[in-house]
């Protein structure tokens, strides 16, 4: 068995066999890169994950963070490992060379991230910093880029993003932090932020916080919000660090998991001297911040994937080793030898459920990143617009569906372990605790569903949604006549048709004044879409896998439809086993999970509005 952190064989299957990313290297934009270079980067990521990131997972969780003298102290074990990680340049794999990065396609950066995300407490400090640096790269002045960007990309300085305020939560229009204009063009900030991941830490010598605030006199609502850069230490003209800026860390949150990741309260301007610089144009704060938010939503999908993948691989390894019970055919024999629990049907069901969903998450996350790469590298305007549309529609699905699934996958991993899974001597309970915040990060998943139904479905008068359905249709048609998987194409076609039907039903409901039908059923639709998209991507994979399996079987003189012969071949040929497993995961998902799309449509068409109609008092007396 390979690594217990990430399935590198499946990574390379998606990258080279499914998406064929080597075609990117034929473009001018990515012409300097090659398969060998990508493999070298991924080999380095595996080594970094196994030797640096994973070893401090448990210790960091148990030590946690604390505040002393107004500063956050992260787990001691993080310091050496963070330095090694930073020096490896792992946050800039896909950053442009002009900004000091390595310029690889986004999908390669995302694949390296999957190796690290099981320990978000450690690497989150670095990746959040890179996200903030990208905002400065996109919207900062040349002076701001010179002052902040390079040191942030190098993680010599840290970064975060400061949105949420006490009492405001997701409602950014209710932000009360104010910016007071100064004669020299700078600002002074006053206000409080809450739930700020990486708001402070002692891993870097400075922390640069992009902060949403309203300039005094600007209008209420989101249209009056600007964004500012607030350094922990003022940066002098020569690049040296000056005084400590006027903000404090009153405390950190004690969360369900991610104990090594400091979630801070931040109080700005208690002494009226919190220095801030405007980033971009005034009153454009929401638009600017949403660049980082949209990137972060795909980032959360990969964080979720990292936790789900490691949980599945640990559960699989445990199931192969743990001896309990006898084989099904010998249950009546009290002297029968004990067998690994992977031999038990219900354990196999759980493992295959996890495998299918992890591989669906990986396919969706990588496909979305690949669309970004194609969009950036093509000169074809139509292809560029198709990719842009698919990215828009899939981003809330990536974030919400993957983060919710990741929690269920970790929960199922605990179930495979049985009672031991609930004990902290095994890591799966930490995987579950650490992944839970992902469903709340970057806009809770209910908000993602409303964004999908209320905004994304209607973009370009529904054209972007139709472009996604069009891509699904191409795959279905290619697979319909494919040997070994053709019978599955009709099931995916039905799910795709149901998505289109739901979109039209929502449009009809809204036009007839029944606005609460799409609103009340937004999350139902998002999960339907997640399942349909998984079915499409797994079908695509199954066709590719079957073609590869046919070649192996032809070389070995084996009939690919002979289950017994294929099982024997898989026992001695790892590639045959891999492709057989891909096809099995697809078939399981399409036959056992995909029918839930039709159930969701039935619920939507009932027009039942129980969640809206029930009186507040009806929930409990």
C-alpha positions in Angstrom: 0.0 0.0 0.0 1.2 3.5 -0.7 1.1 6.6 1.5 -1.5 6.9 4.2 -1.8 10.6 3.5 -2.8 10.9 -0.1 -3.4 8.5 -3.0 -0.7 9.6 -5.4 -1.7 7.0 -8.0 -5.2 8.5 -8.2 -3.7 12.0 -8.3 -1.7 11.1 -11.4 -4.6 9.2 -13.0 -6.8 12.4 -12.8 -3.9 14.6 -13.9 -2.5 12.6 -16.9 -5.1 10.0 -17.9 -8.4 11.8 -17.3 -7.6 15.5 -17.8 -4.5 15.0 -19.9 -2.8 18.1 -18.6 0.2 17.5 -20.7 -1.8 19.4 -23.4 -1.3 22.5 -21.2 2.4 22.2 -21.8 1.8 22.7 -25.5 0.5 26.2 -24.9 2.6 29.3 -24.8 1.5 30.1 -21.2 2.7 26.8 -19.8 5.2 25.8 -22.5 8.2 25.9 -20.1 6.8 23.0 -18.0 6.7 19.2 -18.4 5.5 16.0 -16.9 8.9 15.3 -15.4 8.9 18.7 -13.7 5.4 18.1 -12.3 6.3 14.6 -11.1 9.4 16.1 -9.3 7.2 18.7 -7.6 4.7 16.0 -6.4 7.5 13.7 -5.2 8.8 16.6 -3.2 5.3 17.3 -1.8 5.0 13.7 -0.6 8.4 13.9 1.1 7.5 17.2 2.7 4.1 15.8 3.9 5.5 12.6 5.4 8.6 14.1 7.0 7.6 17.6 8.0 3.8 18.2 8.0 2.3 15.0 9.3 4.7 14.4 12.2 3.5 17.4 14.2 -0.2 16.8 13.5 -1.0 15.2 16.9 1.5 17.2 19.0 0.2 20.5 17.6 -3.4 19.5 18.4 -2.6 18.6 22.0 -0.5 21.7 22.7 -2.7 24.2 20.9 -2.3 28.0 20.9 -2.3 30.5 23.6 -2.1 34.3 24.1 0.6 35.8 26.2 1.3 39.5 26.6 -1.0 40.3 23.7 0.7 37.9 21.3 -0.4 34.5 20.0 2.0 31.6 20.6 1.5 28.6 18.3 2.6 25.1 19.3 6.4 25.0 19.8 6.7 22.0 17.5 5.4 24.1 14.6 8.4 26.5 14.5 11.0 24.3 12.9 8.6 22.5 10.6 7.0 25.8 9.4 10.5 27.2 8.6 11.3 24.1 6.5 7.9 24.3 4.8 8.3 28.0 4.1 11.8 27.6 2.7 10.5 24.9 0.3 8.4 27.5 -1.4 5.2 25.4 -1.2 2.8 28.3 -1.1 4.0 29.7 -4.5 3.9 26.6 -6.7 1.3 28.3 -8.9 2.1 31.9 -8.3 3.4 33.8 -11.3 7.1 34.0 -11.8 6.7 37.8 -12.1 5.6 37.8 -8.5 8.3 35.5 -7.4 6.5 32.2 -7.8 7.1 29.0 -9.8 4.3 29.5 -12.2 3.1 25.9 -12.5 -0.5 25.3 -13.5 -3.0 25.7 -10.7 -3.9 22.0 -10.7 -0.3 21.2 -9.8 -0.4 23.7 -6.9 -3.7 22.1 -5.8 -2.2 18.6 -5.9 0.7 19.6 -3.7 -1.8 21.2 -1.3 -3.7 18.0 -1.0 -0.6 16.4 0.5 -0.5 19.1 3.2 -4.1 19.9 4.1 -4.5 17.1 6.7 -2.5 19.5 9.0 -4.2 22.7 8.2 -3.3 24.0 11.6 0.3 24.2 10.5 0.2 25.0 6.8 -2.9 27.2 7.0 -0.7 30.1 8.3 1.3 29.9 5.1 -1.5 29.4 2.6 -3.7 32.2 4.1 -0.6 34.5 3.8 -0.3 33.6 0.1 -4.0 34.4 -0.5 -3.5 37.8 1.1 -0.4 38.4 -0.9 -2.3 37.6 -4.1 -4.8 40.4 -3.2 -1.9 42.8 -3.0 -0.5 41.4 -6.3 -3.9 42.0 -8.0 -4.9 45.3 -6.4 -2.0 46.9 -4.6 0.0 49.9 -5.7 3.6 49.3 -6.8 4.7 50.7 -3.5 2.5 48.3 -1.6 3.8 45.4 -3.7 7.4 46.4 -2.9 6.6 46.8 0.8 4.6 43.7 1.5 4.1 41.2 -1.3 7.4 39.4 -1.7 7.9 38.9 2.0 4.4 37.6 2.3 4.8 35.2 -0.6 8.0 34.0 1.0 6.1 33.6 4.4 8.7 35.7 6.1 5.7 37.8 7.0 2.3 36.4 7.7 -1.2 37.3 6.5 -4.9 36.5 6.9 -8.3 38.1 6.0 -10.4 40.1 8.4 -14.1 40.0 7.6 -16.3 38.8 10.4 -17.4 40.9 13.3 -19.2 40.1 16.5 -22.9 40.1 15.8 -22.5 40.4 12.1 -21.3 36.9 11.0 -21.9 36.4 7.3 -23.8 39.7 7.0 -21.0 41.8 5.8 -23.3 44.7 5.2 -23.5 45.1 8.9 -19.8 45.8 9.3 -19.1 48.5 11.8 -15.3 48.8 11.7 -14.6 52.4 10.6 -11.7 54.0 8.8 -10.8 57.6 9.5 -9.1 59.4 6.7 -5.8 61.1 7.4 -4.2 64.1 5.6 -1.4 62.0 4.2 -3.8 59.6 2.5 -3.5 56.8 5.1 -6.3 55.8 7.5 -6.8 55.0 11.2 -9.0 52.0 11.9 -11.4 51.5 14.8 -13.4 48.3 15.4 -13.4 44.6 16.3 -13.1 41.5 14.2 -13.8 37.9 15.3 -13.0 34.4 14.1 -9.9 35.5 12.2 -7.9 32.4 11.3 -4.2 33.2 11.6 -5.0 36.7 12.9 -1.8 36.5 14.9 1.0 34.0 15.4 4.7 33.9 16.4 5.9 32.1 13.3 6.7 35.2 11.3 8.2 38.6 12.2 5.3 40.6 10.9 1.6 39.9 10.0 -0.3 41.9 7.3 -4.0 41.8 7.7 -6.4 42.8 4.9 -9.4 44.3 6.8 -12.9 45.3 5.7 -14.0 48.6 7.1 -16.2 51.6 6.2 -14.7 55.0 5.6 -16.4 57.6 7.7 -19.2 59.1 5.8 -19.6 56.3 3.3 -23.0 54.8 2.8 -24.3 51.8 4.7 -24.5 48.3 3.2 -21.9 46.4 1.2 -21.5 49.2 -1.4 -19.9 51.4 1.3 -17.2 49.0 2.3 -13.5 49.4 1.5 -10.5 47.2 2.3 -7.3 48.1 4.1 -3.9 46.7 4.8 -3.1 46.7 8.5 0.5 45.6 9.5 1.2 44.3 13.0 4.4 46.3 12.9 4.6 49.5 10.8 7.0 49.1 7.9 9.5 51.9 7.6 10.6 53.4 4.2 13.8 51.3 4.3 11.8 48.1 4.8 12.7 47.7 8.5 10.0 47.3 11.1 8.9 50.2 13.3 6.4 50.5 16.1 3.8 47.9 17.0 0.5 48.9 15.4 -2.5 49.9 17.6 -4.4 46.6 17.7 -4.7 43.9 20.3 -5.6 40.2 20.4 -8.0 40.0 23.4 -8.3 36.2 23.0 -8.5 33.2 20.8 -11.4 30.8 20.2 -11.2 27.3 21.6 -12.7 25.3 18.8 -13.9 21.7 18.1 -10.6 21.1 16.3 -7.7 22.8 14.5 -6.3 23.6 17.9 -2.9 24.6 16.4 -4.6 27.2 14.2 -5.2 30.4 16.1 -8.7 31.8 15.5 -8.4 35.3 16.9 -10.4 38.2 18.2 -8.8 41.4 17.0 -9.5 44.9 18.4 -8.3 47.8 16.3 -7.6 51.3 17.4 -8.2 51.3 21.1 -5.7 54.1 21.4 -6.8 55.9 18.2 -3.5 55.0 16.4 -4.2 51.9 14.2 -2.4 52.6 10.9 -4.0 51.3 7.7 -3.5 51.7 4.0 -6.3 51.6 1.4 -6.0 48.5 -0.9 -7.5 49.2 -4.3 -10.2 51.8 -4.8 -12.6 53.2 -2.1 -15.9 51.3 -1.7 -14.6 48.3 -3.7 -13.8 46.3 -0.6 -16.3 43.5 -1.2 -15.4 43.1 -4.8 -11.7 42.9 -4.0 -12.2 40.6 -1.0 -14.3 38.2 -3.0 -11.4 37.5 -5.2 -9.7 36.0 -2.2 -12.9 34.5 -1.0 -13.5 32.6 -4.3 -10.0 31.3 -4.3 -10.4 30.4 -0.7 -13.6 28.4 -1.4 -11.7 26.2 -3.8 -8.9 26.0 -1.3 -11.4 24.8 1.3 -12.5 22.0 -1.0 -8.9 20.9 -1.2 -8.6 21.2 2.6 -11.7 19.0 2.9 -10.2 16.5 0.4 -7.0 16.3 2.3 -8.8 15.4 5.5 -11.2 13.0 3.8 -8.3 11.2 1.9 -6.2 10.6 4.9 -9.2 9.4 6.9 -10.1 6.9 4.2 -6.6 5.6 3.8 -6.1 5.1 7.5 -9.5 3.3 7.8 -8.5 1.1 4.8 -5.1 0.2 6.3 -6.8 -0.5 9.7 -9.5 -2.7 8.0 -6.7 -4.8 6.4 -4.9 -5.4 9.6 -7.6 -5.6 12.3 -8.6 -9.3 12.9 -12.2 -9.8 14.2 -14.9 -12.3 13.4 -14.9 -15.1 11.0 -15.5 -15.2 7.3 -19.2 -15.1 6.3 -19.3 -18.6 5.0 -17.8 -19.9 8.3 -19.9 -18.0 10.8 -21.3 -21.1 12.3 -17.9 -22.6 13.0 -16.7 -21.4 16.4 -13.2 -22.6 15.6 -12.9 -20.7 12.4 -9.9 -18.4 12.1 -10.3 -14.7 12.7 -10.2 -12.6 9.5 -9.4 -9.0 8.7 -12.5 -6.8 9.0 -12.2 -5.8 5.4 -13.7 -9.3 4.7 -17.0 -8.2 6.3 -19.7 -6.9 3.9 -20.7 -3.9 5.8 -17.1 -2.8 6.3 -16.6 -3.2 2.6 -19.6 -1.1 2.0 -18.3 1.7 4.1 -14.8 1.6 2.5 -16.3 1.7 -1.0 -18.6 4.5 -0.1 -15.6 6.5 1.2 -13.4 5.6 -1.8 -16.1 6.7 -4.3 -16.6 10.0 -2.6 -13.0 10.8 -2.0 -12.3 10.1 -5.7 -15.2 12.3 -6.6 -13.9 15.1 -4.5 -10.5 14.8 -6.0 -11.9 14.8 -9.5 -14.1 17.8 -8.9 -11.4 19.9 -7.2 -8.8 19.1 -9.8 -11.2 19.6 -12.7 -12.2 23.1 -11.4 -8.5 24.0 -11.1 -7.8 22.6 -14.6 -10.6 24.8 -16.0 -8.7 27.8 -14.5 -5.5 26.7 -16.2 -7.3 26.2 -19.6 -9.0 29.6 -19.3 -5.6 31.3 -18.6 -3.7 29.5 -21.4 -6.2 29.4 -24.3 -6.5 32.0 -27.0 -10.0 30.7 -27.9 -12.5 33.2 -26.6 -15.3 30.6 -26.6 -13.3 28.1 -24.6 -12.2 30.8 -22.2 -15.8 31.8 -21.6 -16.9 28.2 -21.1 -14.2 27.6 -18.5 -15.1 30.9 -16.7 -18.7 29.8 -16.6 -18.0 26.3 -15.3 -15.7 27.8 -12.6 -18.4 30.2 -11.5 -21.1 27.4 -11.2 -18.8 24.8 -9.6 -17.1 27.0 -7.0 -20.0 26.8 -4.4 -20.4 23.1 -5.1 -16.7 22.5 -4.5 -16.7 24.4 -1.3 -20.0 23.2 0.2 -20.5 19.7 -1.1 -16.9 18.7 -0.5 -16.7 20.1 3.0 -19.9 18.4 4.1 -18.8 15.1 2.6 -15.4 15.3 4.2 -17.0 15.3 7.7 -19.1 12.3 6.8 -16.1 10.5 5.4 -14.2 11.1 8.6 -17.2 10.0 10.6 -17.4 6.8 8.5 -13.7 6.2 9.1 -14.3 6.3 12.8 -17.1 3.7 12.3 -14.7 1.4 10.5 -12.3 1.6 13.5 -15.3 0.9 15.9 -14.7 1.9 19.5 -11.0 2.5 18.9 -12.0 5.3 16.4 -13.3 7.4 19.2 -10.0 7.2 21.1 -7.3 9.7 20.6 -4.6 7.0 20.4 -5.8 6.7 16.8 -5.8 9.8 14.5 -9.2 9.5 12.9 -11.1 11.3 15.7 -8.8 14.3 15.1 -9.4 14.2 11.4 -13.1 14.6 12.1 -12.6 17.4 14.6 -10.2 19.3 12.3 -12.4 19.1 9.2 -15.6 20.3 10.8 -14.9 24.1 10.5 -14.5 23.7 6.7 -18.3 23.8 6.3 -18.4 27.2 8.0 -15.2 28.7 6.5 -15.6 31.3 3.7 -19.4 31.5 4.0 -21.4 28.7 5.6 -22.6 26.0 3.3 -26.2 27.2 3.3 -24.9 30.5 2.0 -23.0 28.7 -0.8 -26.3 27.0 -1.7 -28.1 30.3 -1.9 -25.3 31.7 -4.0 -25.6 28.8 -6.4 -29.4 29.0 -6.8 -29.9 32.7 -6.4 -26.9 33.9 -8.5 -24.9 31.3 -10.3 -27.8 29.5 -12.0 -28.9 32.8 -13.6 -25.6 34.1 -14.7 -25.6 35.1 -18.3 -29.3 34.2 -18.4 -28.5 30.6 -17.4 -25.8 30.2 -20.1 -23.0 29.2 -17.6 -25.2 26.5 -16.1 -26.0 25.2 -19.6 -22.3 25.2 -20.5 -21.7 22.8 -17.6 -24.6 20.6 -18.6 -23.2 20.6 -22.1 -19.8 19.3 -20.9 -21.6 16.6 -19.0 -23.5 15.7 -22.1 -20.3 15.2 -24.1 -19.0 12.7 -21.7 -22.3 10.8 -21.5 -22.4 10.5 -25.2 -18.7 9.3 -25.3 -19.4 6.7 -22.6 -22.8 5.4 -23.9 -21.2 3.0 -26.3 -18.1 2.3 -24.2 -17.5 -1.3 -23.3 -17.9 -2.2 -19.6 -19.4 1.2 -18.6 -22.0 2.0 -21.3 -24.9 0.9 -19.1 -24.0 3.6 -16.6 -24.3 6.4 -19.0 -28.1 6.4 -19.0 -28.1 6.8 -15.2 -25.9 9.9 -15.4 -28.0 11.2 -18.3 -31.1 11.0 -16.1 -29.3 12.9 -13.3 -28.2 15.6 -15.7 -31.7 15.9 -17.1 -33.0 16.2 -13.6 -30.6 19.1 -12.9 -31.8 20.9 -15.9 -35.4 20.2 -14.9 -34.7 21.6 -11.4 -33.2 24.8 -12.9 -36.3 25.4 -15.1 -38.6 24.6 -12.2 -36.9 27.2 -10.0 -37.1 29.7 -12.8 -40.8 29.1 -13.2 -41.4 29.3 -9.5 -39.6 32.6 -9.2 -41.5 34.1 -12.2 -44.8 33.1 -10.7 -44.0 34.7 -7.4 -43.1 31.5 -5.5 -39.7 32.8 -4.5 -39.5 30.7 -1.4 -39.4 27.4 -3.4 -35.9 27.9 -4.7 -34.8 29.6 -1.5 -36.1 26.9 0.7 -34.7 24.1 -1.5 -31.3 25.7 -2.3 -29.3 23.3 -0.2 -31.3 20.3 -1.6 -30.3 21.5 -5.1 -26.7 22.0 -4.2 -26.4 18.4 -3.0 -28.3 17.1 -6.1 -25.8 19.0 -8.2 -22.8 17.6 -6.2 -24.0 14.1 -6.7 -24.8 14.6 -10.4 -21.4 16.1 -11.1 -19.6 13.3 -9.1 -21.6 10.8 -11.2 -20.4 12.6 -14.4 -16.8 12.8 -13.4 -16.7 9.2 -12.1 -18.2 7.9 -15.3 -15.6 9.8 -17.2 -12.9 8.1 -15.1 -14.5 4.7 -15.5 -14.3 4.9 -19.3 -10.6 5.9 -19.1 -10.0 3.1 -16.6 -11.8 0.5 -18.6 -9.8 1.3 -21.7 -6.5 1.0 -19.8 -7.7 -2.3 -18.2 -8.6 -3.7 -21.6 -5.0 -3.2 -22.7 -3.6 -4.9 -19.6 -6.0 -7.8 -19.9 -5.1 -8.2 -23.6 -1.5 -8.5 -22.7 -2.2 -11.0 -20.0 -4.7 -13.0 -22.0 -7.6 -12.3 -19.5 -11.2 -11.5 -20.4 -12.0 -8.1 -18.7 -15.6 -9.2 -18.2 -14.6 -12.4 -16.4 -14.9 -11.4 -12.7 -13.0 -14.4 -11.3 -10.1 -14.0 -13.8 -10.0 -10.2 -13.2 -9.9 -10.7 -9.4 -7.0 -13.1 -9.8 -5.2 -10.7 -12.1 -5.7 -7.8 -9.7 -4.1 -9.8 -6.9 -0.8 -9.9 -8.8 -1.0 -6.7 -11.0 -1.3 -3.4 -9.1 -2.3 -1.5 -12.2 -5.1 -3.9 -13.0 -6.2 -3.6 -9.4 -6.2 0.2 -9.6 -8.3 0.3 -12.7 -10.7 -2.3 -11.5 -11.1 -0.3 -8.3 -11.8 2.9 -10.3 -14.6 1.1 -12.2 -16.1 -0.4 -9.1 -16.2 3.0 -7.3 -18.0 4.5 -10.3 -20.5 1.7 -10.5 -21.2 1.8 -6.8 -21.7 5.6 -6.8 -23.9 5.6 -9.8 -26.1 2.7 -8.7 -26.3 3.5 -5.0 -25.8 7.3 -4.5 -26.9 8.9 -7.8 -30.6 7.8 -7.5 -30.8 10.4 -4.6 -30.8 13.1 -7.3 -34.3 12.0 -8.3 -35.4 12.0 -4.7 -34.3 15.6 -4.3 -36.2 16.6 -7.4 -39.3 14.9 -6.0 -39.0 16.8 -2.8 -38.5 20.1 -4.7 -41.6 19.6 -6.9 -43.7 18.9 -3.9 -43.5 22.6 -3.2 -43.6 21.8 0.5 -42.4 24.8 2.6 -42.5 23.3 6.0 -39.2 25.1 7.1 -40.8 28.4 6.2 -44.3 27.7 7.4 -43.6 26.4 10.8 -44.0 29.1 13.5 -41.0 30.0 15.5 -42.7 28.6 18.6 -43.4 25.3 16.8 -39.8 24.2 17.0 -40.0 23.7 20.8 -42.4 24.7 23.5 
